[in-house]
Amino acid sequence: MILVQIYCFKAILSILFVTIVCIFILFITQYVPGNDKGNDAASLLILIWYWPFHKTLNLTSNVCYDLYGIKNCQLTDNRSMLVQADVVVFHHKELQKSSDVPYEMRPPGQKWVWASLESPSNVMDLEKWNHTFNWVLSYRQDSDIFVPYGKLVLHSPSNSFTIPPKTGLVSWVISNYKSIHERALLYKKLFQHVTVDIYGKAAKKELCPKCLLPVVSKYKFYLAFENSIHRDYITEKMWYNSFEACAVPVVLGPPRTNYEQFVPPDSFIHVEDFESPEKLARFLRTMNTSQYKEFFKWRRKYSLKLFQDWRERFCSICTVYHSLPQEKIYHNLQEWFKA
């Protein structure tokens, strides 16, 4: 009888042990980061009301997780999902010409995001959207969802970077050339003292998308001149056309101190550092090899991270969603953006 009780007790212990192990495995499967691939019930649903510039991108997979490692975040452009969406994001270029903003169907608590990477000089009709948007997605550092054109990422110190061979001095790729723009006025003065090879639509020498980097990489310097001067407005002209092409950017934009919030002070040349275009031109013409190499020191510690996919920008809403003020609303969007 005692032996039977002992065997029964052991059997109960075995069953209990197996049960505990199963529960533990189930817990690990459900809750260890990375195992759910961002598809659990807590996922946020982001509805893209307009694709920027009408360029529709693929959403067939769980792009936020699969491409960018952002969990619990789903993108859709299916407008029938409006009521279920946690966030609806509107790109301004399409918004300003639209007549299909779903005011009457907006459910309580749903957050609306105004999105634009253009400068205030190129954004119109903001006054129409007062009292509409909860959050802003833009290049401005004080945006609710801050999405710069690029950033530098720390990596282990390395000396492996090699400057590509240079056969030219200064290049500029320009499509929208207007003689009244500050960059056009500066170019006219600079060109009197140094040769600038111009490409792009304005020069009737357009470069295919895959051609830009190989062409610009052959030049020592690139004119990263912004089309308008505004705080934090530092675009692909520096991040992609210059840094990605391994050319030193000569920048025209916000003050040097603003650039230095994004990149090291010795990684670029600011036009305001010179008393005149003539002195800037002389600096570019007379720079020796040792001086030139100094502009690439940052690559020993940093890698370049570009933000070019609008899906990544929209996925980034999920990374800050729970930290944003839930009751916020922009009563005067134009006043904020033009400041």
C-alpha positions as CSV (number, residue, x, y, z in Angstrom):
1,M,0.0,0.0,0.0
2,I,2.8,2.3,0.9
3,L,4.6,1.6,-2.4
4,V,1.4,2.4,-4.3
5,Q,1.1,5.8,-2.5
6,I,4.8,6.5,-3.3
7,Y,4.3,5.7,-7.0
8,C,1.1,7.9,-7.1
9,F,3.0,10.7,-5.5
10,K,5.8,10.4,-8.0
11,A,3.3,10.4,-10.8
12,I,1.6,13.5,-9.5
13,L,5.0,15.2,-9.2
14,S,5.9,14.2,-12.8
15,I,2.6,15.6,-14.1
16,L,3.1,18.8,-12.2
17,F,6.6,19.2,-13.5
18,V,5.5,18.7,-17.1
19,T,2.7,21.2,-16.6
20,I,5.1,23.8,-15.2
21,V,7.5,23.2,-18.1
22,C,4.7,23.6,-20.6
23,I,3.5,26.8,-19.0
24,F,7.1,28.2,-19.0
25,I,7.6,27.3,-22.7
26,L,4.2,29.0,-23.5
27,F,5.3,32.1,-21.6
28,I,8.6,32.3,-23.4
29,T,7.0,31.8,-26.8
30,Q,4.4,34.5,-26.2
31,Y,6.4,37.2,-24.4
32,V,10.1,36.9,-25.2
33,P,11.0,39.9,-27.5
34,G,11.3,38.9,-31.1
35,N,9.2,35.8,-31.0
36,D,5.9,37.5,-31.8
37,K,7.3,39.5,-34.7
38,G,5.2,42.4,-33.8
39,N,1.9,40.6,-34.5
40,D,0.2,40.4,-31.0
41,A,-3.0,42.0,-30.0
42,A,-1.3,45.2,-28.8
43,S,-0.2,46.1,-32.3
44,L,-0.9,49.7,-33.4
45,L,-2.5,50.2,-36.8
46,I,-1.3,53.2,-38.8
47,L,-3.5,54.2,-41.8
48,I,-1.7,56.0,-44.6
49,W,-4.4,58.3,-46.0
50,Y,-2.2,59.6,-48.9
51,W,1.0,58.0,-50.2
52,P,3.6,60.9,-50.5
53,F,3.8,62.0,-54.1
54,H,1.3,59.3,-55.0
55,K,4.1,56.7,-54.9
56,T,2.5,53.6,-53.5
57,L,4.8,51.2,-51.6
58,N,4.5,47.5,-50.9
59,L,2.7,46.6,-47.6
60,T,2.1,42.9,-48.2
61,S,4.5,41.8,-45.4
62,N,4.9,43.1,-41.8
63,V,7.2,45.8,-43.1
64,C,7.7,47.6,-39.8
65,Y,9.2,44.5,-38.2
66,D,10.6,42.7,-41.2
67,L,12.5,45.7,-42.6
68,Y,13.1,47.9,-39.6
69,G,12.7,45.7,-36.5
70,I,9.8,47.8,-35.1
71,K,7.5,45.5,-33.2
72,N,3.7,45.8,-32.7
73,C,3.2,48.2,-35.6
74,Q,1.1,47.6,-38.7
75,L,0.8,49.9,-41.8
76,T,-2.2,49.9,-44.1
77,D,-3.4,52.1,-46.9
78,N,-6.9,50.5,-46.9
79,R,-9.3,53.3,-46.1
80,S,-12.0,50.9,-45.1
81,M,-9.8,50.4,-41.9
82,L,-10.4,54.0,-40.8
83,V,-12.5,53.1,-37.8
84,Q,-10.0,50.5,-36.6
85,A,-6.9,52.6,-37.1
86,D,-5.1,54.0,-34.0
87,V,-3.4,56.7,-36.2
88,V,-4.1,58.2,-39.5
89,V,-1.3,60.0,-41.2
90,F,-1.8,62.7,-43.9
91,H,1.0,63.9,-46.2
92,H,0.7,67.6,-46.8
93,K,1.3,67.8,-50.5
94,E,-1.7,65.7,-51.3
95,L,-3.7,67.0,-48.3
96,Q,-3.7,70.6,-49.5
97,K,-5.4,69.7,-52.7
98,S,-7.8,67.2,-51.2
99,S,-11.5,67.2,-50.5
100,D,-11.8,63.7,-48.9
101,V,-10.6,64.3,-45.3
102,P,-12.9,62.0,-43.2
103,Y,-13.8,64.4,-40.4
104,E,-17.3,62.9,-39.8
105,M,-16.0,59.3,-39.6
106,R,-13.1,60.0,-37.2
107,P,-13.7,57.9,-34.1
108,P,-13.0,59.4,-30.6
109,G,-9.4,59.0,-29.5
110,Q,-8.0,58.4,-32.9
111,K,-4.8,60.4,-33.5
112,W,-4.2,62.3,-36.7
113,V,-0.6,63.1,-37.9
114,W,0.4,65.8,-40.3
115,A,3.5,64.8,-42.3
116,S,5.8,66.9,-44.4
117,L,9.6,67.1,-45.0
118,E,9.3,70.3,-47.0
119,S,10.5,73.6,-45.6
120,P,8.0,76.3,-44.5
121,S,8.8,78.3,-47.7
122,N,7.3,75.4,-49.7
123,V,4.3,74.5,-47.6
124,M,1.1,76.4,-48.2
125,D,-2.5,76.6,-46.8
126,L,-1.7,75.4,-43.3
127,E,-4.3,77.7,-41.8
128,K,-7.0,75.3,-43.2
129,W,-5.9,72.6,-40.8
130,N,-6.1,74.4,-37.5
131,H,-7.7,72.3,-34.7
132,T,-7.2,69.1,-36.8
133,F,-4.0,67.3,-36.0
134,N,-2.7,65.8,-32.8
135,W,0.9,65.3,-33.8
136,V,3.4,66.4,-36.5
137,L,5.9,64.2,-38.4
138,S,8.7,66.3,-39.9
139,Y,12.5,67.0,-40.1
140,R,12.2,69.5,-37.2
141,Q,13.8,68.4,-34.0
142,D,10.8,69.7,-32.0
143,S,8.4,67.6,-34.0
144,D,6.3,64.9,-32.2
145,I,7.7,62.4,-34.6
146,F,11.2,63.5,-35.6
147,V,12.3,62.1,-38.9
148,P,15.5,63.7,-40.3
149,Y,16.9,63.0,-43.7
150,G,19.8,61.2,-42.2
151,K,21.9,60.7,-39.0
152,L,25.3,59.5,-37.9
153,V,25.5,56.2,-36.0
154,L,28.4,55.4,-33.7
155,H,30.4,52.3,-34.6
156,S,33.7,50.8,-33.3
157,P,36.7,52.9,-34.2
158,S,38.1,52.0,-37.6
159,N,40.6,53.2,-40.2
160,S,39.2,51.2,-43.0
161,F,37.5,54.0,-44.9
162,T,39.2,55.0,-48.2
163,I,38.5,58.3,-50.0
164,P,37.4,57.6,-53.6
165,P,39.8,58.9,-56.4
166,K,39.0,62.5,-57.2
167,T,39.2,63.9,-60.8
168,G,37.1,67.1,-60.3
169,L,36.9,69.9,-57.8
170,V,33.3,71.1,-57.3
171,S,30.0,69.7,-58.5
172,W,26.3,70.7,-58.1
173,V,23.2,68.8,-59.0
174,I,20.2,71.2,-59.4
175,S,16.7,70.7,-60.8
176,N,14.8,73.7,-59.4
177,Y,16.9,76.7,-60.4
178,K,15.4,80.1,-59.7
179,S,17.5,83.2,-60.0
180,I,16.0,84.8,-57.0
181,H,17.0,81.9,-54.7
182,E,19.8,82.7,-52.3
183,R,21.7,79.6,-53.6
184,A,21.5,80.9,-57.2
185,L,22.9,84.3,-56.2
186,L,25.7,82.7,-54.3
187,Y,26.5,80.3,-57.1
188,K,26.8,83.2,-59.6
189,K,29.4,84.9,-57.4
190,L,31.3,81.7,-56.6
191,F,31.5,80.6,-60.2
192,Q,33.5,83.7,-61.0
193,H,36.4,82.3,-58.9
194,V,36.1,78.5,-59.2
195,T,34.8,76.1,-61.8
196,V,31.6,74.3,-60.8
197,D,30.4,71.4,-62.9
198,I,26.6,71.4,-62.9
199,Y,24.3,68.4,-63.4
200,G,20.5,68.0,-63.2
201,K,17.4,69.2,-65.0
202,A,18.3,72.9,-64.7
203,A,21.6,72.2,-66.5
204,K,20.0,69.9,-69.0
205,K,22.4,67.2,-67.8
206,E,20.1,64.9,-65.8
207,L,21.6,62.0,-64.0
208,C,19.8,58.7,-63.6
209,P,19.1,57.7,-60.0
210,K,22.0,55.2,-60.0
211,C,24.3,57.6,-61.8
212,L,24.3,60.4,-59.2
213,L,26.6,58.9,-56.6
214,P,29.3,57.6,-59.0
215,V,29.4,61.0,-60.7
216,V,29.5,63.2,-57.6
217,S,32.0,60.8,-55.9
218,K,34.6,61.9,-58.5
219,Y,34.6,65.5,-57.1
220,K,36.2,66.8,-53.9
221,F,33.4,69.1,-53.0
222,Y,29.7,69.3,-53.5
223,L,27.5,72.4,-53.2
224,A,24.8,71.3,-50.7
225,F,22.8,74.4,-51.1
226,E,19.3,74.3,-49.7
227,N,16.4,75.9,-51.6
228,S,15.4,77.9,-48.5
229,I,16.9,78.7,-45.1
230,H,15.1,77.3,-42.1
231,R,15.9,75.7,-38.7
232,D,16.8,72.0,-39.0
233,Y,16.1,72.0,-42.7
234,I,19.2,69.9,-43.8
235,T,18.2,67.7,-46.6
236,E,19.5,64.9,-48.9
237,K,21.7,67.5,-50.5
238,M,24.1,67.0,-47.6
239,W,23.2,63.5,-46.3
240,Y,22.9,61.7,-49.7
241,N,24.4,63.8,-52.5
242,S,27.5,64.7,-50.4
243,F,28.1,62.2,-47.5
244,E,26.9,59.1,-49.3
245,A,28.9,60.1,-52.4
246,C,32.0,60.7,-50.3
247,A,32.3,64.4,-51.3
248,V,32.8,67.2,-48.8
249,P,29.6,69.3,-48.5
250,V,29.8,73.0,-48.9
251,V,26.6,73.9,-47.2
252,L,24.2,76.8,-47.5
253,G,21.3,76.5,-45.0
254,P,20.7,77.3,-41.3
255,P,23.6,78.5,-39.2
256,R,26.7,76.4,-38.6
257,T,25.6,75.7,-35.0
258,N,22.4,74.1,-36.3
259,Y,24.4,71.8,-38.6
260,E,26.7,70.9,-35.7
261,Q,23.6,69.5,-33.8
262,F,23.6,66.8,-36.5
263,V,27.2,66.2,-37.6
264,P,30.7,67.0,-36.5
265,P,32.0,70.5,-37.1
266,D,34.9,69.3,-39.2
267,S,32.7,67.2,-41.6
268,F,31.5,70.1,-43.7
269,I,32.3,73.6,-45.0
270,H,29.8,76.4,-44.2
271,V,29.6,79.3,-46.6
272,E,29.2,81.7,-43.7
273,D,32.7,80.8,-42.5
274,F,34.0,83.0,-45.3
275,E,33.9,86.8,-45.8
276,S,33.2,86.5,-49.5
277,P,32.5,83.9,-52.2
278,E,36.0,84.7,-53.5
279,K,37.6,83.6,-50.3
280,L,35.5,80.5,-50.2
281,A,36.6,79.7,-53.7
282,R,40.3,80.2,-52.9
283,F,39.9,77.9,-49.9
284,L,38.5,75.1,-52.1
285,R,41.1,75.6,-54.8
286,T,44.2,75.7,-52.5
287,M,43.3,72.9,-50.1
288,N,46.1,70.3,-49.9
289,T,45.6,66.6,-49.5
290,S,46.4,66.6,-45.8
291,Q,43.7,69.2,-45.1
292,Y,41.2,67.4,-47.3
293,K,41.6,64.2,-45.4
294,E,40.6,65.9,-42.2
295,F,37.0,66.3,-43.4
296,F,36.6,62.5,-43.4
297,K,37.8,61.8,-39.8
298,W,34.3,61.4,-38.6
299,R,34.0,58.1,-40.6
300,R,36.4,56.4,-38.2
301,K,33.7,56.6,-35.5
302,Y,30.4,57.0,-37.4
303,S,28.4,55.3,-40.1
304,L,25.8,57.1,-42.2
305,K,22.2,56.2,-41.7
306,L,19.8,57.5,-44.4
307,F,16.0,57.8,-44.1
308,Q,14.6,57.4,-47.6
309,D,11.7,55.0,-47.2
310,W,8.4,56.6,-46.2
311,R,7.3,53.2,-44.7
312,E,10.2,53.5,-42.2
313,R,9.1,57.1,-41.4
314,F,5.5,56.0,-40.8
315,C,6.6,53.0,-38.7
316,S,8.5,55.3,-36.5
317,I,5.2,56.7,-35.2
318,C,4.8,53.4,-33.2
319,T,8.2,53.9,-31.5
320,V,7.0,57.1,-29.8
321,Y,3.2,56.6,-29.7
322,H,2.9,55.8,-26.0
323,S,5.2,58.6,-25.0
324,L,3.4,61.4,-26.9
325,P,0.8,63.6,-25.2
326,Q,-2.5,62.0,-25.9
327,E,-4.6,65.1,-25.6
328,K,-2.4,67.4,-27.7
329,I,-3.9,69.2,-30.7
330,Y,-2.4,71.9,-33.0
331,H,-4.8,74.8,-32.8
332,N,-2.5,76.9,-35.1
333,L,-0.3,74.6,-37.2
334,Q,0.9,77.4,-39.4
335,E,2.1,79.4,-36.4
336,W,4.1,76.5,-35.1
337,F,5.6,75.5,-38.5
338,K,6.5,79.0,-39.6
339,A,8.2,79.9,-36.3
